[in-house]
Each structure stands twice: as structure tokens, then as C-alpha cells.
Amino acid sequence: RSGSAASGKYSNDNNGKFIDVIKGSSLRVYLADLTYTNRLNLHTRHIPKNIGFIASYAKKIFGDDIDVSLFKDPTALLDAASERPPDVVGMSFYFWNTQLNQTVARILRERNGADFTLVWGGPSVDTDATEQARLFERFPEVDAFIPNEGELGFAAFLERQLSGSRNPWVEPIDGVVHMCEGEIVRGRDVGLSLDLAELPSPYLNGLLDPFLKDNYLPGIQTSRLCPYTCAFCVSGKTRGKLRGFPIDQVKEELDFVSRTYADRPHIEMHINDENFGILPRDAKIADHIVQCQEKWGFPQNVFFYHDKRLVDTTRTVLTRLAQLSSNGVTIPLQTESPEALVVAKRKGLSSKQLSDVVDWAAENDLFTCTELIFGLPGETATSFAQSLDTAIERGFDSVLCNTLFIVDGIELNRTEERDRLKISTRYRQVRENYGMLEGNFCAEVEEVVVSTNSFDISDFLDVRKISMMFYACFNMRFHYWLMSHFRHLGVPVTQLVV
């Protein structure tokens, strides 16, 4: 495998922004994608490829001037920080580890005070200035936030830390939002402009080696950006160009992961693209995955999200990976209410398109699933029930009924949108995301939408009853045959719940 680049002076072929800085001892950088570890999630934790990319790009730019360590385990991070106090701590910020991040941040601040710089980044950092200000109020331990993709912003941040400036916070930093003397300073937006050919693989340069011997789920990212603008999704706020990693690098990563996990064929591999099958070259990548399975016996199971439009490339990918795919043909309708589609900034598929998808999948013996979300403003309990019944009539093998929850980093979470749409919420625990950390109990919660300008909490509770029935039938396969029988009789199954 290729080694990480190391140079004494800094240059960046992508935008020419990095300059010579004062040389000295290595800057100690800890990058963390923290997760809970308990008996329920031992086999669902993922390799931290996200911070691996951040570290890989930073090492390419700064070489031996930075000393980078990666962490998934919060206890391991705190132990390392006690033995070797960090200069910079960067944390990936998601709704499933927010409280864990903050607990670790508070412990680090109690121990080390202001002797280190704390940066959070990831999809939960909004691009809206008002929401960014709210983040600083909620998380006073954090010095800076990095929205969108983090490689360029974090590298610019490190350059400033290495520059020897007496006050590195006075001037804006490209791709970074930080505080200076009580005021928010915003740098130039660069978060979606990185040429992915300039981003070394953290698999191939060895940065992810510490996580390969455990049962962490491996992931491969072949492209970046989602072209859709859904207001309920963290990816919906991004605007940019769909970019692919060099295909030779993707194939080399697939070879490496397949060889490494050949002794653990039961472990599921994830493709981390937001819409795999959207680029014509994805068919070649799918072929290479099959070749890896034939050569090394891995992967046996692949999870990925595909383009909902089912263009020709998507269909090719789905048929070639049919024996390996864990989720078949999944069409996330989310809603068919015209009013809710407008609020969600989403364009639905026509009845003809959906019928074509179901018929094509049946011809190719592919399992079909659709997902719908209740809670979008503009939706009513009646319109949602109609969408569920229609989905069953169309012949989907599985119909999943989800509830909308609001998270940091989505447009529907912005204060003006919540007020305008009269969004009211309640809280529930996020699956198995809980645990103890140095005597502190941590647990993550989801903020579930229970009423809007189009439905009230009694409607929400009625839909939850229907959701329970759908979960039992389609997820647990409890009396699934009876659901199919009602479909053939033309009976709206949602009316079975009173």
C-alpha cells in the first residue's frame, strides 16, 4: 500500500491556498467518530472512514508536522488524552452521537481547560448562519464548526493552528465557522469543491488499519453529493457537483477490503454513496464487487441506497448485485401528498413510473420495498393512509411506515421553518445509543414531529397504530399472507385499525 505523503512545506494543487508555516514540533491531532459500545451494537459499528478521509488529506498536506490519531471508542480517546494531551480534537457530529460528543467534550474541558482546540464537523452542521449561531449557544465547549465536506476546511484550520499566529481566530478561515471575542467569524465556503482525485484512500495508506481486526462494518464511498434537495434530509441542503473518486482507487479499495475480510464473510459491506447507480461507471464498480466475491468470498452481503429514478445504470447495478444486495429495489416514496412534496422540496414519481418499477422488478425476480414518512407538513392522517394503501395496491413486497424526526443540519429544523409550519415535537431514544462514560450516563434522542399545520397529535397517534400493524406484517412478517390476501380482495388495509 502507498504511504501517506509528507512534505516540509505546504502546497495544495486544488486551490493553491496553503502557504509555508512555522516549523516546530508536531501538532497532536485527535480525530473522533465516537460511537456507543454495548451488547446491542457490537456488530453494527462502522469503520470510521469519514475521519479517515479527513486525516488522509491532512497528512498529505502537512506530513510529519501533524501527529494524527483516530478514535471510535470514547474511553480510548479519554485515556489517550490523559497520557498525551492533544492540541486539536476534531469530532464528527451526528444526531446519533451528539450527547456522547458533548459529554466527552465536557470531560476534556474539565481536564485540559483551553489548552486544546475543539472542532466539530459533519452533516449535522447547518450551512445557515442563524443555525450556526445556535450551535455555539448549545455547545459552548466547541471552538469551531466545519459544515459540508470537511477535508478542505479542516486543513485550512490546521494551517492556521500551525502558523504561529498569536491570535489565529481574528481572520476568517476558509470552510470554517468560529468565534472570536464573542462574534461569529465565517470563512469562505469551500466544503464541496475538493477534487476527489486529490484525496488519498485511508484504507490504502494504512490509517484505518487499527479498526480492521475488529468486527467493524467496512464501507466504500465511490462518489459524493446527492442531487436531490429534500428538506428533511441532511444532504438536501448541499448544492454542488456530483463527483466520483478515481475508479481505479475504488477498485483497489474493494480488493483491499475483500482480502482483509475474507475470513469474516458474515460481515456486511456498505456502499456509502447517497445514490449508488446514478453514474454510468457504477455498473463497472458493481461488476468488480461481484468479481471480489467470486475471488475472495467477500462480500456476501452489500447494503446501499440507489437512485430512486431507476435509470438504466441503476437497473444494471441492481440486477448485477441482486444476489448480494440486502435491501433489493427500494423506492423511498416518503409521501405522495402534493402539499407535503412542496414543503419537502421533493419531486415524486408518477404512477406510471412506479408501475414500471414494480413490473420490471417482478420480471427480474427482485424484492421491492417502498418507504413512507408520516409527519411532513402538508400531510394529513387521511392522505398518508391513502398513500399506504396505494403502495400495497401497486404490489410492493414491503411497505415501511416511518415517522419524521427533526435533526440538526436539515432545512426543516431551521427556526423560521419550524415556526412557519407550526412543527411540534416530542422525544424518543435512538435505538441502542446509550451507555456509561466515567460515571456519566449518556443517551441519544430523536426529536419526532407529532403535529404541524396539517395534523395534530391525535392524528399522529392514529397513524402510529397503523405503523405498528405495518411493522408487524412487513418487518416481522407476522401474518404477511393475510396482508397479501386483503390486497387481492381490494380491501384498504389501513381501515383494519380503528
Disulfide bonds with the S-S distance in Angstrom:
none
